[in-house]
C-alpha cells in the first residue's frame, strides 16, 4: 500500500508530508520511503493557531475557522505529495491534524483535540483518509501520546542493548526498548516549545526560533532560572505521561522569569536549551538507555545536540537517518505507518507506552471518491520495521 502521512507538530510552522510504500512480510513491516516535503502554513492560519492555543481564550467560530483552514492546508500539502512524491498514485492518506488542546487533569488525559477537517483532504485527493488517531487511545484509558512509539519500537527492535528513540519537536518524547521488557514511551518535557516562545517574546515576533542555536551559544546558563524550571512536578511523575503547550507556554515561562532577576535574552535561551537536555538525559538515565536515535526539528540545532551529548556522556547519539528514516520526516512516516496498521485491522498504540487498558485500533476513516475498500485484516502485527530502498 502506498501511503501519504501528514503531520504538524506543536511548533505549528508547517505541514510535513512523507510518502512510503508499506507491506507486511511475515513478522516484518517493510517501509520504502518515497520522499518528503514541508509546506509552511499560510500566515493567517498560523496566526490563528497561535492566537487560539492555551492559555488563550477562543470562540467556537475560531475553532470552526481553524478546522477548515488547517484542513485546507493539509489538503493542499496532500495534493502536492501525491503529485511530487507518488507520481499521482497512492491508496491512503493519514492526517494527524493540528493539536490544539491535550486535556490533562491530575496526570489523566480526559480528551484531546486535533483540528484539520479530513473531508477537505479526501475531496482534494480523492483518497480515503485516516484521521483523529489519538482519541481512541484516550477512550481506552491511555494518554493518546506519544503515538510515534509504535514505529519507534519496531525500528529499535533490531538494535542491541537498551536503545532509545528521541523526537525533539515542540515537546520532547522518548521511546525505550529494554531487553525482555515492553516498550516504554513518554513525553520528557519541552524541547523547542519554551525556546520558541522566548524568541518570539524577546524579538517581539520578528523571529520565531533560535536559528542554529546561535542565541543560546552566546549566553550562559542561569543556575537560578534552571533550578526554578526544574522544580516543575511534571518531571518527577512516572511514565507513561504526556504534556504539551497547554502546560509549557509563554505565561509559564514569564512566571518562572518573575521568580528572580531576569537574565539577558541569550542567557534565557542558553538556560532553556540546557533544560531540554537535562530533562531528556534524566529520563534516559532512569531507564538505562545505551544509545539514542534522534529525530525532529531539534536535530537541526547544533547547540542543543552538543548540550545533550554533554548531559549523556557515553551514550552515542545518532540521527534516525542512519537507520533509513529521515529525521525531518520521521513523525510523518510514523503516522503513515499508523494509518497502514488501521487499514489492516491492527492496533497502532502501545499500552505500555500510553497507559491504555488495551491496544486499540486508531482513527476514523473518511472515504475518498470511490467506495471504501479495505484490505483483508492482517493475521498478526509486525514485530520489526525494515526500511528498504
N, C-alpha and C positions, 0 to 999 in steps of 0.2 A: 504494500500500500504506500502510495506517495502522499506525504502529509506535510502541511504547512503549519508551523507553530507561531503564534503571535503573543507578544509579551510587552507589557510596560510596567516597570517596577516603581518603587517608592520614590525614585528620583524624578519620575514623570517628565523626562526630557524628550523622549521619542518612543515610537512604536518599533520594536525589534521583531523581525521576521526571520525564520530559518526554515528551510525545507530539507526533507530527508526521505529516502526510500527505506522502509522498515519491513522486516519479515521475521517470523518465528521459525526457528530451526532447532528442533529438539528442546534442550533447556536453555538455548541462547536466543537473545533478541539481536538481530543483525541491523545495524544502522549505517547507512551510507549518506553522509552529509552532501547536500547539493548546493550549499551556499547560504549566505545570509545578507540581510540589508537592514539599515536603520533609517527610519523616516521621521524627522522631527515633527512634533505636534504643531499644528497651526498655532500662532501666538495667542489667538483668542481662546482656544481650547486649553492651552497650558495655563493661561492666566485664570481661567475659570476654575480649573482644578486647584490651583494654588489658593484661590480665594475661598474655596469650599472645604478644604481639608481641615480636620480638627486641629486646634480647638475653636476654629471659626464657626459662627452660626451660619446656617444656609436656609434655603427655601426648597419646597418641592418643585417649583418652577426651575430652579437652578439644577436640581438633580435630574429633572427631565431633559433639560438642555444638555447636560453632561452626558447622559445616557445616549443621546443622539449624536452629539459631537464626537465623543470617543468612539462610538460605533462606526461613524463615517470615516474617522481617521484610520481605524483598524481595517475597514473595508478597502480603503484606498491602498493601504500597505499590502493587503492580501492580494489585490489585483496585480500590483507590481511584482510581488513574489511569484504569483502564478505565471506571469509572463517572463520575468527575468531569471528566475531560479529553476522553473519547472517546465520550460518550453510549452507552456499552455496546458499541461496535463497534470492533474492531481485528483485525489479521491476524497480528501478530507482537510478541513481547516480546524485548528484548535486555538481558541482565543481565551487567554487569561483575563482580558479586560484590565481596567484600571482600578486598583484597590482604593476605595475612598474611606472606608472605615473597617476596622477589625475590633469588634466589641468584646472587650475582656473585662471581667469583674472577678476580683479575688483569685486570679490565676485561671479562671474558667472562661473559655470563649463562648459567648452567648449567640453570636451571629457574625457574619462577615458580608461586606458589600463591595462587589466589583461591578463597575459600570462599563457600558460599551455594548449596546443592543446588538445581539448576534444576527438579527434579521437583516441589518444593513450589509453584513459580510456575506450572508447566504444569497441575498439579492444581487450583489455586485459580482460575485464569483460563480454563482450557480451551484456551489458545492455545499454539502451538509457541514454544519459547524457544531463542534462540541464546545460548550462554554460553561461558566459558573461551576468550576471544578472544585472549589473549596467547600461549598455549602453542605454537600453530602457528608463529608468527613466531620464537619461540625455537628450535624444532626446525629451522627453516630457517637458523639461524645468526645470527638477529637478537637485539636487546636486549629485544624484546617491549614496548617503550615508546620514546617516547610515541605511543600509538595515535591520539590526537586529531589527529595530524599530517595524516592524510588529509583530514579535514574542514577543518582549518586551511588546507591548501594549496589546496583547492577554493575556499574563501572568499577567500583572499588573491589568487587569480589575476586578479581584476578590479581590483586596486589598483595605482597607479603606484609607481615607484621600487623599493626593496627593502623590502617590508613584512614585519613580523614579527607573530606571534600569541603572546601570553604567557598562560599559565594559572598563577595563584597559588593552589595548594592547599596541602597539607602540603609537597609538593615543587613547585618552580617548573620549568616546562618551556616551551621556546620553539620555534616553527617559523619558519623564514626562507625566503622565496621571492625569490631574486635573479634578475634578468632573464637568461634563457638558461641557467639552471642548474637542476639537480634540487633539489627541496625538501630542506632540512636541518632536522632536529629532534633535540632532546636535552634532558635534564634539566640545568638550570644549577646546582642545589643546593637547599638548603632554602628554602621560602617561610614557611609557618607552623609547620613541624614543630618546630623548636627553640624558637620563641616560645611555642607551646602547652605544650611540655614545661617550659619555665621558669616559666610562670604556674602550672601545676599544682603544681610543686615548691615555689615560694616561697609559695603560698597554701595549701599542704597540701591541695590538691584542692578548695578552696572555689570557685575559678574555673578554667575550662579554656581561656580565651583572653583576649587583651588587647583588651577591648571598645573599639572605635573608636580603638585605638592610644593610649588615654589614659595607660597606664603608660609607654610609650616616649616620649610627648610630655613627660612630667615628668622624664625623665632626660637624661643627656648620654652621648655615645659614649665608651667607654673605648678609647683607641688601642691599649693593650697587649692587651686581650682581642680586639679586632678583628684585630690582627696574628696572634695565635695561631690564631684561627679560619680566617683566610685562608691559613694555611700548609698547609691540607689539600691533598694531592696531587690530589684529585678535580678541583679547579677547573682544573688545568693539563692534564688529559687531553684529547685531541682528541675531537671528536664523530665518530660517534654514541656516546653514553654515557647510562647511566641509573643512578639511585640511589633510595634510599628510606629508610624509618625503620629498616631493618636497619643503616643506617650513621649517620644523623643522629637520635640518640635522647638521652634524658636522661643516661645514663652518659657518652656522648660529650661532652655539654655540661659535666658536672661535672668531667671530666678537664681540659677547657680552662680552667675556672674555677680548678682547682687549680694552674695554672701560675704564678699570681701572686696579689696581693691581690685579694680578691673585691669587685667593685664592688657598690653597693647595687642593689636589685631594679630600680628604674626605669632605672638605667644599663645593666644587663644587657639589659633589653628594648630600650632605645634602640640598643644595640650590635648585637643580633640583627636588628633591623629594618634597620639600615644594612648588615649582612652580606648580607641578601637583595637589597637594592637594588644594592649594589656588584657582586655576582656576576652578577645579571641584566644590569646595564649593561655589564660587561666582555664578556659573551657577545654582546650586541647590537652593541657597537662592533666586536668582532672580525670580525663578518660584515656590517658596513656597513648595519645596519638604519636606514631613514629614517623609518618610522612604526611604531607598536606598538599592536596591538589587544589589549586586556587583558580577561581573564575570570577567574572563580574567586572563592573567598571573600575573597582578599586585596584585591579591588576595594573591599570594604566597609570597609577600614582606611584612613582618610584620611591618617594619618601615613605609612604605608608608601607610598601613592601619591604623597604630596608628596616623600618622600625619593627615590623612584625618578625622579621628574621632575627633581630636583636632580642626580642622577647621569647623566641623559640629556638635557642641555640641547640644544635644537634638534631633538629627536625628539618629535613630537606623540604623546601617549598618548590613546587613545580606547577606551571600553568596547565590547565586541562588540555591545552593544545597538544601537549606531549602525548596525550592518550587519544588524540584524534578529534576531540571536541573543542572547537574554537571558543576561547574564554568569553568573547563578546557575544556568542550565540548560544551558550550552553543552556541558559534558562529557557529560551525559546525552543530549543531542541528538546529539553526536558518536558515541556508541555505538549510538544508533538508526540512524544512517547506516551504521555498520559492519555491523550485522545485516542491513539492507536490501541492502547490497552482497553479503553472503554468500548471502542468499536468491536473488539474481540471478546467482550464479556469478561474482562479480567479487572480485578481491583487495581487502583493506582496509588493508594495511600498505604503507608506502613503504620499499623497501630503502635508499634514500638517507637515510632518517630513522632506521631501526632497525639498519642494517648487515647485513640478511639477504641471503642469496645470491640470493633471488628474491622476487617479490611473491606471497605465499601467500593462499589462501582462509582466512579466520579462523573459529575457533569450532567448537563442537559443537552439534548441534540435538537438542533433546528434543521429541518430538511432543506435541501437545495431545490433546484428546479425540477429534478426528476424524482420519482417515487423513492422513498428511503429504503435502501437495501444494505443490510449489514452483513459482514462475513459470518460464517458459522462460528459459534463460540469456540475458543481455544481449549484444548484438553487440559492444559496446565500452564501456570505462569512461568515466565523465564527466570532463570537464576543468574544469568550472566549477560552483560552487554558487550557485544563485539562490534567495534567500529571498523567498517571496511571502506575501501576506496574504489 
